[in-house]
Amino acid sequence: MDYSSMRPESLMMSYGYKPSLSEGAIKCPIFQTSTFVFNNAMQGKRFFEVAYGLREQEEGEEMGLIYSRLNNPDLEILENRLCLWDGAEDCAVFESGMSAISTAMMEFMEPGDLLLYSKPVYGGTDHFINHFLKKLNIQAVGFMAGETKEEIIAKINASGRADKLAMIHIETPANPTNAVIDIDMCAEIKAHFATEEKTAVFSVDNTYMGPLWQHPLQHGADLVLYSATKYIGGHSDVIAGACLGSKELMGRVKGLRTFLGNMAGPWTGWLLMRSLETLKVRMDQQATNAIHVAKFLNNHPMVEEVYYLGNTAKHGTDAEKAIIKKQYLSYGAMISFDIKGGEKEAFAFLDNLKLIKLAVSLGGTESLAEHPETMTHADVDPAEKKSMHITEQLVRLSIGVENYNDLISDVSQAFDAI
Ligand SMILES: *Cc1c(COP(=O)(O)O)cnc(C)c1O
């Protein structure tokens, strides 16, 4: 079949799986096995040569199955399918989003190096950068949405380690404020500091936009990272992560994954394959629902400000509008807003929701609400929180697949109950 002309959503049920190899089963079985039997010793030797990079894979030679820490059909087929959404050459699936992020960072940086990162980033990533990497003498320079290329370059130069810039890591739109960062601009910053011997690796945590609504590799990123716990898994029942990029970079990421042993297991792989079959219909519905909920919030007297890409596209600065136009295929399904008042009003709103659940995480089929200032971002330095507009008033919503009229009724009655 000519797969190249088909859209990813058409291929999520079949791509990379041969029923004839599994008794004709229409669905990929769960290969709940730790190890794989070789046909003969020479085959085992040849599989290991490729797996450990002792020789190049020959034209048409398939990577042999060895041991489930190195590879497993449920992971390999899932990885092949994930590659389709981002147009990536290769993918590695991990047991969590944090393990995907931390493994990539450990592979591409060493003591004495410099990391440039956008603020705010996911709390776990922030902690890893500012505690664990700091302990390894990896220095981090942060910047916020809205800072210009020249300002960021000046910051890197001021660090004293400009020649050691090894990685750039960003999240856009930022969680929880939906502030947008220009991916192309970050690629230009990378190019500015590149030398003949050395160039930084540029990664984008694309969790907030799922694999559908933003494709960072097309804008000059080297790696795309996901918490697959969110849109990819999409049912709030599995923790997983993914990293995608070129064959060359992914060879290194997979190498470290083999030795850290933080790959996902076959059951997780199977669950994520099942989730991918409905990824597009779920995310389309979530984005449509979000348009309606945002419209309701925009007009509600208890709401001071709504942070949603659809609003930025209308009322943002020219620079923000330009980023949204070139980078996003949807306004997404994450909405934050400032409630009139403070923590008391925000908590009363959250405590009165009935259909929408009070929980962190995002991207699942059910709508969730939380209070970033005291929950997901509790750990962030108070002054930084203020500068990033993570205040007492801020409430974050992840919009699910419910009927949007019911979501709006729930939000409406929660305001009334305050
Ligand atoms: C949840 C999340 C992570 C961490 O992923 P886990 O699967 O919980 O380890 C990383 N980045 C972003 C943006 C997230 O939302």
The ligand as an ORCA input file, in Angstrom:
! r2SCAN-3c Opt
* xyz 0 1
  C       2.539     16.405     32.253
  C       3.623     17.111     31.543
  C       4.946     16.642     31.578
  C       5.363     15.445     32.396
  O       4.847     14.270     31.877
  P       4.574     12.950     32.775
  O       3.988     12.009     31.784
  O       3.662     13.340     33.888
  O       5.920     12.507     33.272
  C       5.893     17.335     30.844
  N       5.582     18.439     30.133
  C       4.328     18.922     30.101
  C       4.043     20.151     29.313
  C       3.311     18.286     30.801
  O       2.073     18.793     30.769
*
